[in-house]
Amino acid sequence: MESKVSKAQEEVWEWKDSLFEELKNIPKEKRLDFIRMKVKKTIEQISHPSEKPDVA
């Protein structure tokens, strides 16, 4: 039986893998700071959808 994976799910996996590769050699504390910063920006965008997203 062949399972079907959506294009969106494949994109999430690719994003996750690329992020892991980018961060794997950075010390744990700096990785956590980076993740906290990204989560904070995402929460702000969700909380204030009319504002333009910060492009990094």
C-alpha positions as a Markdown table, in Angstrom:
| # | Residue | x | y | z |
|---|---|---|---|---|
| 1 | Met | 0.0 | 0.0 | 0.0 |
| 2 | Glu | 1.4 | 3.4 | -1.0 |
| 3 | Ser | 0.8 | 6.3 | 1.3 |
| 4 | Lys | 0.4 | 9.7 | -0.2 |
| 5 | Val | 2.2 | 12.7 | 1.3 |
| 6 | Ser | 1.0 | 16.2 | 0.5 |
| 7 | Lys | 3.3 | 18.7 | -1.2 |
| 8 | Ala | 2.9 | 20.9 | 1.9 |
| 9 | Gln | 4.2 | 18.1 | 4.1 |
| 10 | Glu | 7.2 | 17.5 | 1.9 |
| 11 | Glu | 8.0 | 21.3 | 2.0 |
| 12 | Val | 7.8 | 21.2 | 5.8 |
| 13 | Trp | 10.2 | 18.3 | 5.9 |
| 14 | Glu | 12.6 | 20.0 | 3.5 |
| 15 | Trp | 12.5 | 23.2 | 5.6 |
| 16 | Lys | 13.1 | 21.2 | 8.8 |
| 17 | Asp | 16.1 | 19.4 | 7.3 |
| 18 | Ser | 17.6 | 22.6 | 5.9 |
| 19 | Leu | 17.2 | 24.3 | 9.3 |
| 20 | Phe | 18.8 | 21.4 | 11.1 |
| 21 | Glu | 21.8 | 21.5 | 8.7 |
| 22 | Glu | 22.1 | 25.2 | 9.2 |
| 23 | Leu | 22.1 | 24.9 | 13.0 |
| 24 | Lys | 23.7 | 21.6 | 13.8 |
| 25 | Asn | 27.2 | 22.9 | 14.4 |
| 26 | Ile | 26.1 | 25.9 | 16.5 |
| 27 | Pro | 26.3 | 25.6 | 20.3 |
| 28 | Lys | 23.0 | 24.5 | 21.9 |
| 29 | Glu | 22.4 | 27.8 | 23.7 |
| 30 | Lys | 22.8 | 29.8 | 20.5 |
| 31 | Arg | 20.5 | 27.4 | 18.7 |
| 32 | Leu | 17.8 | 28.0 | 21.3 |
| 33 | Asp | 18.2 | 31.8 | 21.1 |
| 34 | Phe | 17.8 | 31.6 | 17.3 |
| 35 | Ile | 14.7 | 29.5 | 17.7 |
| 36 | Arg | 13.2 | 31.8 | 20.4 |
| 37 | Met | 13.8 | 34.8 | 18.1 |
| 38 | Lys | 12.0 | 33.1 | 15.1 |
| 39 | Val | 9.1 | 32.0 | 17.3 |
| 40 | Lys | 8.7 | 35.5 | 18.7 |
| 41 | Lys | 8.6 | 37.0 | 15.2 |
| 42 | Thr | 6.1 | 34.4 | 14.1 |
| 43 | Ile | 3.9 | 35.1 | 17.1 |
| 44 | Glu | 4.0 | 38.8 | 16.5 |
| 45 | Gln | 3.0 | 38.2 | 12.8 |
| 46 | Ile | 0.1 | 36.1 | 13.9 |
| 47 | Ser | -0.9 | 38.6 | 16.6 |
| 48 | His | -0.7 | 41.5 | 14.2 |
| 49 | Pro | -1.5 | 40.2 | 10.7 |
| 50 | Ser | -1.9 | 43.7 | 9.2 |
| 51 | Glu | 1.7 | 44.5 | 9.7 |
| 52 | Lys | 4.2 | 43.6 | 7.0 |
| 53 | Pro | 6.4 | 40.6 | 7.9 |
| 54 | Asp | 10.1 | 41.3 | 8.7 |
| 55 | Val | 12.1 | 39.9 | 5.8 |
| 56 | Ala | 15.5 | 38.6 | 6.9 |
